Structure formats: structure tokens, C-alpha cells
Amino acid sequence: TAIMKVIYDVLKKHGVATDIVQLLPPDRQATESLLKANGKVDIIIPRGSQQLIDFVRKNATVPVIETGAGIVHVY
């Protein structure tokens, strides 16, 4: 949440709409909605546990770049 505040502040400072960046709730249902956001999401790069990467690969209908397991984030 603190990182998102910094990002929002910088976007506002430069006149960029803050709704271009979203912090998802930490649940698979929100992630699954993102994975199927065709026409709204250009690409997803999952970073996290192997389970997260497998979930993204199985459920995504938008393009995905798989980079391997690591810190638990989805970009």
C-alpha cells in the first residue's frame, strides 16, 4: 500500500491518470479476473511461487511471459 501511494503521487505530479496502476486484493479471484482482462491487459509477467506461476499459466487468456519462481508478485 505504501509503494502504491508513492506511485500514485508520482503519477499525479506528472499529470498521468492514477487508474493505470491497480493494487489487487491478495486473493486468486482478483488475480483470475486480471488474467482474463482481454483488451485491457497487454501482458502479464508472473513472479512468485511455482503454484502462482502454474495458476497464471492455466488461467490466463491474455499473453504471459513466464520468468520462473521468485518473489510472490504479478506484474
QUIVENBEL-V507188 format. One record per pair of residues at least 12 apart in sequence whose ideal C-beta (glycine too) atoms are under 7 Angstrom apart, sorted by the first residue. I is the first residue (numbers start at 1). J is the second residue. D is the distance in Angstrom with one decimal. If there is no record, write none. Layout:
i | j | d
I | J | D
I | J | D
This chain:
i | j | d
1 | 23 | 7.0
4 | 23 | 4.8
7 | 21 | 5.5
28 | 55 | 6.6
31 | 74 | 6.3
32 | 59 | 5.4
35 | 56 | 6.2
35 | 59 | 4.9
35 | 60 | 4.2
35 | 61 | 6.7
35 | 62 | 6.4
36 | 61 | 5.0
37 | 62 | 6.3
38 | 61 | 5.7
38 | 62 | 5.8
41 | 62 | 4.8
43 | 62 | 6.8
43 | 63 | 4.8
43 | 65 | 6.3
44 | 56 | 6.4
44 | 60 | 6.1
44 | 62 | 5.9
44 | 64 | 5.1
44 | 74 | 6.2
45 | 65 | 4.8
45 | 67 | 6.2
45 | 75 | 4.6
46 | 64 | 6.8
46 | 66 | 6.7
46 | 74 | 5.1
47 | 67 | 6.5
47 | 70 | 5.1
47 | 71 | 5.6
47 | 73 | 4.6
47 | 74 | 7.0
47 | 75 | 6.6
48 | 69 | 6.8
48 | 70 | 6.8
48 | 71 | 6.6
48 | 72 | 3.6
48 | 73 | 6.0
48 | 74 | 7.0
49 | 69 | 5.9
49 | 72 | 5.8
50 | 69 | 4.8
52 | 72 | 6.1
53 | 66 | 6.1
53 | 69 | 6.1
56 | 74 | 6.8
